[in-house]
Amino acid sequence: MKSEDTPFEGGPMDGRVLPVLVGMTGHPPKTYRIPVPAPEGGPPTVLVYRRAPRGGGPRIAFARWKYVYAPDGVPRRTGPRWPWSKPGTRPGTRPGTAPGAAPDATPGATPGGKPDDAHG
């Protein structure tokens, strides 16, 4: 596996440079999580860093990366981003339905029980 020395900005890792494994495309992961054990043996604290372009290079085609501290600890988005999705909705859910709600009893029915154009 290939690794790349990647700088970290912000948070407890500010100013450090660590070797980070890169994928088949040559890019490091979008988020980098560092578990820090608790001194009393409790659950570990997880530091989250997000990938950002390092900048300063003359050629954008070969982007270099750095990691920036994310104090909220949550990645920006989860799951695929589809062009027809509204912000804040998850794939596989319909807008206006509560999460975990049961699907319609008739999956192919049109709204209001009206027949669609295919029925004549």
Secondary structure, 3 states (H helix, E strand, C coil): CCEEEEEEECHHHCCCEEEEECCCCCCCCCEEEEEECCCCCCCCEEEEEEEEECCCCCCHHHCCEEEEECCCCCCCCCCCCCCCCCCCCCCCCCCCCCCCCCCCCCCCCCHHHCCCHHHC
